[in-house]
Amino acid sequence: EETGLPHASAAKHRLEELLNSGEIRLEKDVEDKDMYGRLLRYVWAGDVFVNLEMVREGYAHVYVIEPNIRYWEQLKDAEAEAIAGQKELWQPSSFNVEITELDPLQGSGAGGLSKEHVTFKNNGSVSINMDGWTVKDEGTHIYHFTDLVLAPNQTVTLASGQGTDTQTTVYWQLESSVWNNDGDVCFLRDENGLLADGWRYDPADSGYTWIKY
């Protein structure tokens, strides 16, 4: 979990415990680094596969950067186990807010980016103060809601581009895309880091296939 978010402290503590399981060994897959220059490594501490255990226990979600897929199946199975057990990152929020639309198909330039958006709806019977709620993709993009109250049956759209926030549309204020055209994940979490809604989409002949977490 990213530093500063609700689950980060617990994840850091558990990671430190796992790393004390034995001699550290780093295993490389196909590529050496990601697009940001960060080393891509599987971590072993003695006989413990640290990456796998962090996912299995719900402290991390799977983020595979192709063509580095050596342990893809094991990691996805571990994530499914964590989701089924509602562990850590997969603990459900009590708020009834859902993702109703996600359009990742941005065009070129600022005009194209302004079309990329995700929309949320409050299906509950009371207004929700979304201050501290977050939206996150599969990678490292995180949006923090501030000063927004979502009334019952009201929707709010989060646009990736730049603009002036209103009660119905807020802006990420970015100059580059968030949602990948070739597949991504959207997580909506409340102020305590509990999962309100989450969807994965992948390319398909008819557009996209959608999988709810």
N, C-alpha and C positions, 0 to 999 in steps of 0.2 A: 504494500500500500504506500502511496506517495507521502512524503514527509509533510507533517502539518495537518493531515486528515485524521479523523477520529480513531481509525484502527492502526495508525502508524506506530504508536508506542508499543502496543502489544505485539505487533508483527516484528518490530526490532528486537524485543526481548526474546521472542521465540527463535528468531534467526540466530541470535547470539548463543542460545542453548544448543541448537542443532550444530553450529560450527564447532562446538566443544566436544563433538562426538568422536573425534579422531583426527588423524593427519589429513590436512586439506589437500585436495587434488582438483585441478581445474581441467575440464575437458572441452575441447574445441569441436565445433561442428563444421559446416562447410565454409562459412565466412568468419573472418576475424573480428570485424567491428560492424556496428550498425551505422545508419546514415548520420548519426550525431557523433560518431567517433568513439562510442562506448564499446568496450570489449564484450563479445558474446561468448559466454562460458556456462557450461553446466558445472555445478559445484558439488563435490563429494567431500564428506567429513568422515573418514573411516569408511564404513560400509553404508553410510546414510547418504542418499541422494537428496541433497538439501532442497533443490528446486522442487522436486516432486513432493516432499513432505510439506513444504510451505503451501503448495496448492491443495494438497489433500486435507490439511487442517484448516483451510479457508482463509489463510493470511495473504494469499496472492491469487490472482486469476491468470489464466494462460494467455500469453501473448507470444505467438510464434512468428518469427520473421523468416519467411521463405528465402532460400531453400534449406534453412536450418530446421529440419523436421525429424531428426533422429529419434527423439522421444515423444513425438506428437501424440501417439495413441495412448501411452502411459499417462501423460500429463492431462489429456482430455478425460480419461477415465477417473483420474484423481479429482479433477474439478467436478465431474458429475457426482462423485461421492460426497464432496463438500457441499454442493448445492442441495442434494437430497437430505443431508443432515442439518441444513441451515446453519452452517458453521461460520463464525466471524463475519467476513464480508458478505455472506449470503443470509444473514439474519434479516427477516422481513420487517419493513416499517409498518406501523399501525395506520399510517395515513393512506387514504385511497386516492392517490394521484397516479395517473398513467400516461405513458407516451402514446399519443394518438397519431402522430405523423412524423416521419423522418425522411427528408429529401436530401440525399447526398450529391445529387447530380448538378454540381456547379459548372458554370461556363467559364470563359476566360475573362480576366480583368475584374475590376471592382464590381461591375454590374452582375457578372456571373456569380461572384462570391456572395452577393446579397441575397441570392435565391436559395442558398444552402441553409437549411433550417431544421429544427426539431420542435414539435409542439407538445405541450403537456396540458392535461385537464384534471381539475379537482372534481372527483366523483363523489366526494363526501357531502355531508349535510351542514358543515361548518366551514368558515373561512380559515385558511391556513397561512400563517406567517412563514414565508419561505426563506427568510434571512438565514444564511448558513447552509442551505441546501446546495448540492453540487451536481453537476453534469460532467460525465467523463467518457472519453472514447476508449478504444482498446489500447491506445498508446499513452501519451503523456499530457494530452490536452485536458484541462480541468476548468470548468466555469463555476464561479461562486455567485449564487443569488444574493442580492442585498435589497432591503427596503421594498419588498414586494409581498403584497397580501393577495392570495388567490381565493376568490369567493366561490361558493358552491356552484358547480356546473360551468365555471369560467375556465377559459383556456389562456395560456400564455405561450408565445412563440419565441424561441431563442434563435436569432439569426447569427451566422458566423461572422458576417462583415461588420462594418462600422455604421453607427447611426445614433440617434437620440432615444433613450429608453422611454417607454410608455407603460401603462398598466397591462397592455395586451401584447407588446413586442419589446424584447430586450435584445441587446447586441453584445456579441463576444468581443467586438472591437479588434478583430484580427485582420491581417492582410494576406493570409494564406488559408487554405482549406483545412477543416477539421475532419470531416467525414470522408472516408475513402470510397471512391466509386467501385472498387473491386472487393468490397466487404469490410465490415467494421462492427463495433459493439457500442451501444449507448447505455450507460448506467445512470439512473436518477436516484440520489440518496438524500435522506433527510438530514437535519442538522446534527444528528447523532451517528451518522454514517450508515444507517440502516437502509436496506434496499427497498425503495418504493416501486421501481419498475426497471426492467432491463431487457434489451433485445439485441440479438445478433442478426445481421443480414449478410447474405452471400449471393454472388451473381448466379442467375439462372436464365434459361432461354426466354422466359416470359418477363424478365426484369430482375427480381430478387426473391429469394426464399427468406422467410423470417422465422426465427426461433426465439421464444420467450424464455427468459431465465426464471 
